[in-house]
Amino acid sequence: MRRRLVVLATGLTLIISACGGGGGGGGGGGAATSAATTCTVGVSWNNYQEERWAKWDEPAIKAAIAAGGGKYVSNDAKSSAETQASNVDNLISQGAKVVVILAQDGTAIKPAVAKSIQNGVPVIAYDRLIEDPKALYITFDNVLVGKLEAQAVFTAKPKGNYAIIKGNKADANADFLRSGMEQVIGAAVKSGDIKIVGETYTDNWDPAKAQTNMEQILTQNQNKVDAVLSENDGMAGGVIAALTAQGLAGKVPVSGQDGDKAALNRVALGTQTVDVWKDARLLGKTAGDAAIQLCKNPDPSKVTGTAKFTTPGNNSLSSILLTPNPITQANLNDVLTAGWVTKADLCQGVQTGKVTACN
């Protein structure tokens, strides 16, 4: 039984750094003091080209590290598991006392993680699971994310043909999300109310590949698809492009997650049913704060707010699991009041008077 640690973002003030320096380089983001050299935190991005990392996660990580008197360095694996392994060594050679890893492949990175920990450099598995019991795992509750995605779609379409567009097979999150979905739709699948007419992993969570997968599912089923469980927003965009081509966009409920600007606009427009919002500012701040603590004490179980998490590989990891927020047309004001998206971006193309948040 997994124990979920609920970390509430209510009332939390997040200071987002305006420091420059991209995730692909080794630029510093720490305070310009002698204390900064005492805690260098290295971040290994799997693919910094994805909008989210530069816009939300990295600034929050940088700000938290700077606030703790640390220094930030980073590099970018550009979707290569092999490159990421060498990138971890590179960060340590730059003086990293703690390494934060957004894993491209949670299995392939394990030797580099074990080596880092053996050499006295603690590791934070950021957003994606790495099956090492000595790593600290910080993410949103991905099983809950999948459950929330499915609940919204199931409410809209409790019976019919379902397609399931999963993320990268090498990323444990894809299966966490799917297990959460199963909690909602499992009984209806067994009873026959729901028929899964297509289910596929998507390499690198690629929207274009998700679109191709969805096109194939539509063709195979003569367009008789009543609902789509897409595991994230990027892929939801590909799914909706495929549905649009067949005149089905807005008629077939579609899920997503991440709070992408385009996806939130699709929720307002009615082509995407739900966008499970994971405030990456909170995730980044949590990781940055934890990294500073690990510089002082490398034991992940001593980091504030941790609880034990049992992995699919039956490892027990110290973890911090944050709570997501499912965004539908009914609560779009949540992302507006949080300053996550502007009203102009959220409501672009939305008919006047159709959506309360856009009035």
N, C-alpha and C positions, 0 to 999 in steps of 0.2 A: 504494500500500500504506500503510495507516494504521499509524503507530507508536503503540503503546499504552504509556503510562507507568503502571506499576503502583505505586500508593501504598498501602502496607500500614498498616492501622489498629492492628495488634497492638502492644500496649504503649503506645499513645498515650493520654495523659491529657487528657481534654477538660474544660475548666472551663466549665460552663454558667452564664451570668449569670442572676441573679434580678432584673435591672433591669426596671422597668415600661415602659409605653409601647408602644402597638400599632403594627403596620405601616401602619395607615391614617393615622397622624399624623406630626408632625415631631419627636417627642420625642427627647431625647438619651439616649445610653447610654454616653457616654465617661467617662473619668476626669476628676474635678473638679480639674484642674490647668491651668496656663497652656499646657502642652504639648498639651492636648486641642484647642485651636483651630488648631494647626498642621496637623492632618490630619482634616478633616471628610469622612466617607465617607457618601454618599447611596445608599440602596437603593430601587429602584423595584420594588415587588411587583406582579405581574400581577393577582392576586386573593387578598388576604390572608385571605379567609374560609375558604380551605382549611385544614383543621386542621394539616397538617404545618408550614406556614411559621411559625406562631406558636409551636407546641410545640417544634420542634426546630431549624429553620434559623436563625430570627432570634436566639434566645438565644445560639447558638454564634457567629454573626457579631458580635453585640454584644460578647461576652466577648473575642473575639480583637482587636477594634478597641480596646476599653478597655485590654487588656493592652499594646497597642502605643502607648498614650498618645493615642489618637484620639477623635473624637466621631462618634456615629451619628445620622443623620437618615433619615427614610423617608417614603414615601407609597404609596398604593394605587390602582391603575388600575381596580379592580373589573371586570376582564375586558373593558375597552375599550382597543383599540389606539390610538385617537385620544387618549384621556385619558392613556395612558402616555407618548406623545410629549411632551405638555405637562408631564407630571410630571417628566421628565428635566430640562427647562429650570428647573422650580421648584426642584429639588434643587440645581442649580448656583447659582441665585439665593440659596439659603440658605448658600452658601459651600462646597459639596462640591468637594473636590479630586480625588476619584475617585467614579465612579458604578458601582454594581452593578445590573445589570438582569436581572430574571427576565421574559423577553419573553412578552407575550401573543401577539404575531405577529412572528416573526423577520424577516419582510420589511418590514412596515410600520414597524418601529422603526429601520430602517437610516438614514434621513436624520437622525434625532435623535442616533444614535450617531456618525455622521460629523461632525456639527456639534460635538458634545461633544469629540471627539478633536482636531478642528481648533482648538478654543479652549483646548487644553492640558489637558483633563480626561480622563484615561484611563478606559476602560470595561472592566468585567468582565461577560462574558456568563455569567450564573449558571444552571447546570443545563440551559439551553436555548440552542441555537446561534443566533448572530447572524453572518451572513456578511460580516464586516468584518475584513480581514487585520490591522488594527491593534488589534483587541480581544483581550483575554485570555479564553479559553474554559475554564471550570472546571465539570466535571460528573463523573458516573460514566460508565463506558464503556457507553453505551446499546446499542451493537451487541452487546456481551457480555451485557447484561441480557436482550435478546430471545433470544439463543442459550440462555441458562440457563432462561428460561421454557419455551422449546420443548423443550429436552432433558428436562425433568421430565415434561411432558405426553406427549411422544413415547415415553418409557420406559413410561408407564402405558398408552398406546394407540398402538402403532406403525402401526396400519392403521385405516381407516374414514373417516367424514365429519367434516371439520374446519370449524369456524367461526372467523373471525379478527376480533376487535373491536379496531380501531385507535383511537388517540387523535386529537386535533385535527389537521386537515389542515395548518393553518398553522404547526404546531410540528414542526420537523425531527426531534425525538425519535421521533415516530410512525413515520417511515420508517427511522430508525436501528434501532429495535426490530424492525421488520418484516424488515429485511435480516438481522439476527441470527437470526431465526426461520427464514428461508429457508435458512441454512447447515445447519440441522438437518433440516428437512422437505422441502427441495427435491428430493432424489433420490427420495423416496417419492412425491411428487406426480407426478414425471415417470414413475415406474414404474406409477402407478395404485393403489398401496397406500393412498395418501391422496387423497381428493377434497375440494377446498375448496368447500363448498356455500353459503358466505356469507362475504363480506369487506366491511367498511365502516369508514369513518372516523367518529368521534364528536365532534361539536362540543363544544369546551371540556372534553373528557374527562368529560362529564357522566354520572354513574351512571344517572340516569333515562332519558337518551337511549340509553345502552348497553342498558338493560333493554328498551326499545322495539325497538331493533335486533335484539336476541336473540329477542324474541317473534316478530318477523317472520320471522326465519330458521327458527325452529322450525315456524312455521305453513307456510312455503313447502316445508319438507322433511318434513312429517308427523311431526315430533319425531325424525326419524332423524338426530340429530347425536351423534357419538361423542366429540368433544373440542372444547374451546374455548380458543383462544389469545387471552386478554384482556391488553391491554398494561399495565394498572395495576390497583391494588387497588379503587379506587372503582368502576371499570367492572366489575370482577369481581363486586362486590356486586350490581350491576344484573343481570349475567348469571345469577348464582346465584338471584336472586329469580325470574327468568323460568324457570329450570330447576326450581325448587321448585314453582312453580305446575303444572308438568307431571309432578311426581313423579320428576324426574331428578337432583335435587341429590344429590351424593355418588356418583352412578353415572357421571357425565360429568366427566372431569378438566378443571380450569380453572386457568389461570395468572393471576398478578398480580405487581405490584412496588410497593414503597415502605415495607413494614413497618407498614402501618396496623394499629392495635390490633384492629379488627373482622376484618381479613383474617387476621391471625395466629391469632385464635380460630377462624376458618373452617378454617384448616389443621389445627388441633388436632381440630376436629370432623369433618374429612374431606370437607368440601364444596368446599374449595379445595386444589388439589394442591401448589402452590408459591407462595411469596411471596418474590420476589427483594428482599432487604433491602439498601437503600442507607442506611447510617448517616448521616443528614442532619447530625448533630453534626460529623462529620468534614468534610463538604462545606462547612458554614458556617464552621468554623474555618479551613479552607484559603482560603476567599474573604476572610475578615477579615484573615488574615495577609498575603495577596497585596495587598490594598488598602493596607495600611500600607506595604508595600514600594514600591508604585506612587506613593505620596505622595513618596517620597524619589527615585525614579527612574521616570519614566513609561514606560520601555521594557518592554513585557510579556515580552520574551524574557529579561530579566534577573531575573525573579521566580524564586525558588528552586523547583526541581523541574519546570520546564516542558519540554515537548518539542513538536515541530512536528506539527500535525494537519492533514491535507488534507481539506477539506470537500467535500460533494457539488457545490458551486459551483466547485470547483477552487481555492479560496483556501487559503493556508497560514497557519494561526493558531497562535500560542503557546498551549499548552493544558496542563491538568493533568486527567488522566482517572483517576478513582478506581475501585477494584475492588469490585464488589458480592458479596453472599453469598446464594445460593439457600437459602431456608428451607423444609424439608419437615418432616413429622412426625419424621423421624429426627434432626434437629438443632435442634429447637425450644429446646433448652437454651441455644443461642447467644444468643438475644435475652433470655433470662432473666438469664444471667450478665452481660450487658452493661448490665443495668438499663433496657433499652428498653421493657419491658412487665412488669407484675406477673403473678405466677402466677395470681392470682384472675381477672384479665382474660383471660389467655391460655387458661385452662382452664375458663372458664364454660360449663357445660352438658355438659362432656366426661365420658363414662362412666368411672367409677373403674376403673383398671387398663388402660384402653385405649391410653393414650399415655404413654410413659415420662416425658416432661417434666412430666406432670401427676400423677404418682404421689406 
